[in-house]
Amino acid sequence: MLKPGTKAPAFTLLDQNGQKVKLSEHAGHKVLVYFYPKADTPGCTTQSCALRDVAAEVGDTAIIGISPDQPERLAKFDTK
């Protein structure tokens, strides 16, 4: 299990638009990675919205949410 501040392993995943996102694209910048079990559920929506709402406060930090959902489901969640 990773602890806060631990360097994350390299990954490449599809975003809500089906585009590849690589952690390495953010080399040299801060990245906040969070995980959620299923898009568009009450808890995950609260978590994602809370991070969206503080995005301006974390400065030049990329916020990346990771879910096992397929891009199509993530796109619906993103739009909503």
N, C-alpha and C positions, 0 to 999 in steps of 0.2 A: 504494500500500500504506500502510495506517495504521501509525503507530508508537505504542508505549506512551505513554499520556497524551494522545493526539490525540483531539479531540472526534469521536465517532462520528456518521455521518450518521443522519438520522431513518429509522426503519423501523417497520413494523407487520407482524407475523407471527402465524401460528396456533400455539398451544401444543399439548401432548399431549392436551388436552381439546377442541381445536377452538375455543378462545377466543382472541380477538385480544389480542396483547401489543404495546403501543406503547412505544418507548423514551421518548417524551415523558412517559409516566406516572411516570417516575423522575426527572423534572427536579429538580435541587437535591440529588440524592443520588448517591453513588458507585455505579457499575455496572461489574461485571466481565463482559465479553462474550467467550465463547469459541466456537470453531467446531469441529465434528467432521463427518467425511464420511459416516458411516453409523452409525445406532444399533445397539447390541447387538453390536458387534464388540469383540475383546479390547482394542485400543488405546483406543478411545473409551470403553469401560466403565471402564478404569483411570483415564483422564483425568477422566471425570465423577464417579467415586467419590472421587477425590482432592480435587476441588473441594468435593464434598458434605462430606467429612470436615474440611475447614478452614473451612467456612462460619462457624462461631462465632468463628473467629480474625480474620476480616476485618471484623468489626463490622457496622455498618449499611450493608452493601454488597450490592446485589442481584446475584445470579449468574444470568446468562442464557446458556444453551447454544443454539447455532443449528446446525441440520442440514437437509439437503435432504429428509429423510424426511417422509412424510405423518403427520398427527396420530395415526392408528391405530397405526402402527409405533412412534412416540414413546411412546404410552401403554403399549404392551407393555414397552418398554425401561424406562420409569419405574416400572412395577409390579415388574419383575424386580429 
